[in-house]
Every structure is written in C-alpha cells, then in structure tokens.
Amino acid sequence: MKQKFDDLALFGGPAEFPQPLCVGRPTVGDRSRFLERLNGALDEQWLTNGGPLVREFEERVAEVAGTRNAVATCNATMALQLLYMATELTGEVIMSPMTYVATAHAARILGLTPVFCDIDPATGCLDPRAAEAAVTSRTSAIVPVHLWGRPSAIDELEKVADRHGLRLLFDAAHALGCTYQGRPIGGFGGAEVFSFHATKVVNSFEGGAVVTDDDDLAGRLRSLRSFGFGPDGNSQRTGTNAKMSEAAAAMGLTSLEAFGETVLHNRANLAHYASELAGLDGVQVVTYDEDQSPNCQYVVVKVDENVTGIHRDLLMRVLAEENIVTQRYFSPACHQVEPYRTERPVELPHTERLAGQVLALPTGPTVTAADIRRVCAVVRCAVGQGPVVTDRFRQGADRAPVRATR
Ligand code: T4K
C-alpha cells in the first residue's frame, strides 16, 4: 500500500493497478443467456421494429417502474427528446444543471430554451424554490434529475408544477429501481426517462425508456419513435427513428435479470468505500437513504480542497496515473458548458461548488473489496499529504505523462 507521496505513480512510483479500474464497467449478467437470446433473434430473423425481445424488455421495465407503460428507445437522449415532443413543450424548460448535457441538449435541439436553476446542496437535486422563482410566462415544463439515483424533491416539485400549470417530467437516467416514499421511481410526474447506456446499472449497450401511466402519451411516444406511424401502420405525424433493436433488448433483459445482484454488490462496495475513507478530512463519501432503495451505481466523493490541500482534479490525475479511472459526474455543470454558458450565463453557487468537488470512483460487480482497499489507500496517501502533492506537482519536477483514461 502506498504511504509516502513519492510512492505515487504521478511521481515515478509503480502504478497500483496493471490494468485500468474504471467507473462505468457494463453489468452484463449471464453471458450465455444473452447469447441464447441473440441466437434466438437471429434464428427468427427478426432484429428490430418492435420485436418480441423489445416487447418483453418493455414489460420488465414497466414492472420495475410500477407503470402501465414503458416505451423503449435507442438511448435516453432520444427518449427525452421524444417526451419533450410528445408533451408539446414550448418556450422555456426549467431543469437541473447538475446533469449530463443530454437533459438540456434534447430540449435545445427542438428549439426549446433550457433554464438552469440551482440545486439543493444537501441532495444535489433541483431546489423547488429556485425552480419556482424561475417560472415565467414562457415556461412549459420542469425537468428535475434524480442525481446518482437519489430522488428529487418530488412532492414539492409537483406542487410548483401544479401551481403554475406546468408539465413535470423526470430525468431518471440514474434511478432505475430506486424508490420515493416507498413507490418506485418511474410513476411520478407526467413521465420519467431511464437510460440503459453501457455504463448504467442495467445496460442494453445503448438504450432508454420513457415510463408513464398515461396511455395516450405512451401511444404518441410509440408513434414518434417509429417515423410517426400509428399502430395501423399509417402515418399520423412527423416522427423519427428512435427504436430499440432486438440485440439491445437481449442485453437489457439479461442485465436486468442480474439487477438484484448488481445492486447488492454496489451497496456493499459503497459501504467499503465509506468505511475505508471514514475520518479522512475533506473527503466525504456521498451516501443514500436506505429507505429509497438506492441502486448505488455511482460512488461519489466530494473533495474539499480548502481542507485537503489538493484539488479534485489533481486527485483525479493522481488516480489516473495509478490506473484508477474516475469520472467527474457532473463537472463542469451543464450551465457551465457551451452553448449554455455563452447563450444564457448564470451563476448557480450551490451547483458550482458541488460540481467543483465531485468525483465518481470505480464500482460495479467487477470491482472487489480488495480493489476498493487499494483505491482508498491511494486516496488516503494523496489527500493525507495534499499540500505536498500539490506543491510537488506544481513544481512539475517529476511529471510523468498521463496514462490512458479508459
Ligand atoms: N440524463 C442523465 C442524467 C445522464 O447521466 C445521461 C447519460 C443521459 C440523460 C443520457 O443517456 P443516454 O442517451 O446516454 O442513454 C457516460 C454515458 O455515455 C452517458 O450515458 C451517461 N449519462 C454519462 C453519465 O456517462 P461518459 O462521457 O462519462 O462516457 P465514457 O465513454 O467516458 O465512459 C465512462 C466510463 O465508463 C469510463 O470509465 C469507461 C467506462 N466504460 C464505458 C463504456 C461506453 C466501459 O467500461 N465500457 C463501455 O462500454 O458518458
């Protein structure tokens, strides 16, 4: 285990891991079951356009979400876009800035204006009071994000949306299987959107779904994802192609079968991180309320440079040199990137503070307790000598080239 700062690979020591240990490794489940499903599709010669695997995947996702409908798509970005189209949003859409650019880009590409409001620093999710203060005569919807699977302040946001006659649509990309007040995420607001990207808790290579209890909305979404055709095959409206393929659904079904096991492993990993990093000043492991059934797909630490003497970005660099590949979910925040920062500059202090501190550490079924002990030893080594590591790095004395980050 590394102890002295010059044990760090950044300063010439050997890397802790010979191969990259990454955030976001796919959760595959039983590979033979996946291949069986894929072979079945090849045998049937039915590969897309609402095939049996996609229909089965939609049923399973709707069960997890507790909703009447799940409309599977090629990814969550298109699911958001279809949802904004199907609900006929106009003008401004209030949203959380602590998100992936997809939440905003899906709106902007339709000519809508994303309006970013500050987060509640205690949760990282949209602050309902900030959202209400941003409502104008042009606002048509609020799109909160269940950041890292932690539910937004749903009750309060519903009240704001109701008071102003706005749509409430949730970006639930991270929150499959999580609950709010005992009810599964999926059935809140007008609709919610899950992502099944390779890095998500359930993976379908690429994939997404809109879940909703609104049958009419689900019908419009199905039509929009398939060129605007209706169930009778006649064109009803302008649509696009956002269908999920059978191969993606085969992966999604298989990964979903492993969901329970994945979550147990993720929860144990989070507990290991919390115990290994306990008492390390300036490094706080983000934890979740057990009664919200967290899927713990993201192990995030907040690094307070004022206390540690090392900035989050330098810690990220230190870890990368050790072959520990971390991610800044989400930094810079969405309002800090183009085109938003130029088009609609806004200062959101709580968001900016959080975005400056967050670092997601490797987890998932392939990451073991022993891996976590080694990752945390590197973190302790670097943070425990934060000012020295920072000074030494600034002097640039022993700078080594950055290792590949994936
Ligand atoms: N809303 C929210 C709140 C979201 O977070 C996202 C997506 C969306 C909406 C839109 O969902 P999708 O349209 O994607 O379904 C990744 C994902 O591409 C993105 O899906 C995800 N959020 C975002 C949080 O993370 P990057 O830029 O971090 O991906 P990348 O390629 O750098 O990979 C991240 C890590 O995962 C690396 O350490 C390597 C590892 N990885 C990645 C892939 C693709 C693997 O080990 N295997 C793989 O196959 O965006």
Residues whose N, C-alpha, C, O or C-beta is under 5 A from the ligand:
A	BS01	T4K	C22 V23 G24 R25 P26 N75 A76 T77 T99 Y100 A102 T103 D171 A173 S195 F196 H197 A198 T199 G207 G208 V325 T405 R406
